[in-house]
Amino acid sequence: MRAEGSTRPAPAVPGARAPRRSVPYRRTGASRPSGPRRTQRGRQTRAAWLFLAPSLAALAVFVVWPMIQAAYLSFTDYNLMQAAHWIGLGNYRQLLDDPEAWNALENTLVYAVVSTPVSVVLALALALFLNRSMALRGFLRSAVFLPFVVSLGVVSIAWAFLLDPNIGLLSDWLSGVGLSTEQGWLEDPALAMPAVIAVGVWKNLGFYMVMYLAGLQGIPPELHDAARVDGASSWQRLRRVTWPLLTNQTMLITIMAAIGTLQAFDQIYVMTHGGPFFQTETLVVFTYRVGFERNEFGYAAAVSWVLLVLVFVLSMLQFGYFRRRAVTM
């Protein structure tokens, strides 16, 4: 018999489960870093901000602050001769009623609508051609990319001389095949814009080609081999394999080219100064003329903010597209 008050366990009953031992509760998930780790992470964060500080300071001084100043000036009648006076939306109402501003907007859109698809198509064609194994492939790639690293002002001066009707070598060659013009390419209202667009496309074509080359070299060759085994032609492989896999590059190049055309200034100002008869005057050239030639800095600031809104819309389209692609992939 068991003595009274004994603490010995009762005999196990056949078929009964043994009682579970209680286990202390532990919090799951990542534990908080210990003291030394938190200190090291804090030092790394402070070091990162110190490295970023010069760039952030330059960005604030040369980008953010001028944008804030331009936004304020767009609501004033500021010029260099007198202090700024608040006029509210007066500059924006003037912008809506100004035929010169609408002409500059039309020229800007024409430049963008023509230049962007031409740049995309030619860049893709050159990338497909120079992605194959051939002699002098490296030299040809460098030759196509070289104009992109040259100053746009220097390029514009060179093209202005080439297209000069009196001393231009290219103008003389074009006249030899029946494409001459009495006024000159840059002085003819019907030919000035095509000439400016051609220079802009030629200047940036190499950069877009390199972006397409990077995309082409990232496509697994097994996909093309499988399509070739299935009997797909070159056009079918391009349409069904290559082109869908270059969608991200195409979208990025299209947005970048469109934003670049909206900001076109250098080659237009150097080659035509916005002429002849304002046929090549874009919004940026119009802003320059209003601000520095007519001394209407408040009105020029309003025009620059309209251009900023256009660029911002295109940037948001690009951001939304790639964000949607990242979610669906």
Stockholm file with secondary structure:
# STOCKHOLM 1.0

chainA/1-329         MRAEGSTRPAPAVPGARAPRRSVPYRRTGASRPSGPRRTQRGRQTRAAWLFLAPSLAALAVFVVWPMIQAAYLSFTDYNLMQAAHWIGLGNYRQLLDDPEAWNALENTLVYAVVSTPVSVVLALALALFLNRSMALRGFLRSAVFLPFVVSLGVVSIAWAFLLDPNIGLLSDWLSGVGLSTEQGWLEDPALAMPAVIAVGVWKNLGFYMVMYLAGLQGIPPELHDAARVDGASSWQRLRRVTWPLLTNQTMLITIMAAIGTLQAFDQIYVMTHGGPFFQTETLVVFTYRVGFERNEFGYAAAVSWVLLVLVFVLSMLQFGYFRRRAVTM
#=GR chainA/1-329 SS CCCTTCCCCCCCCTTCCCCCCCCCCCCCSCCCCCHHHHHHHHHHHHHHHHHHHHHHHHHIIIIIHHHHHHHHHTTBCCBTTBCCCBCTTHHHHHHHHCHHHHHHHHHHHHHHHHHHHHHHHHHHHHHHHHTSCCTTHHHHHHHHHHHHHSCHHHHHHHHHHHTCTTTCHHHHHHHHTTCCCSSCTTTCTTTHHHHHHHHHHHHHHHHHHHHHHHHHHTSCHHHHHHHHHTTCCHHHHIIIIIHHHTHHHHHHHHHHHHHHHHTCCHHHHHHTTTCSTTTTCCHHHHHHIIIIISCCHHHHHHHHHHHHHHHHHHHHHHHHHHHHHHHHC
#=GC SS_cons         CCCTTCCCCCCCCTTCCCCCCCCCCCCCSCCCCCHHHHHHHHHHHHHHHHHHHHHHHHHIIIIIHHHHHHHHHTTBCCBTTBCCCBCTTHHHHHHHHCHHHHHHHHHHHHHHHHHHHHHHHHHHHHHHHHTSCCTTHHHHHHHHHHHHHSCHHHHHHHHHHHTCTTTCHHHHHHHHTTCCCSSCTTTCTTTHHHHHHHHHHHHHHHHHHHHHHHHHHTSCHHHHHHHHHTTCCHHHHIIIIIHHHTHHHHHHHHHHHHHHHHTCCHHHHHHTTTCSTTTTCCHHHHHHIIIIISCCHHHHHHHHHHHHHHHHHHHHHHHHHHHHHHHHC
//
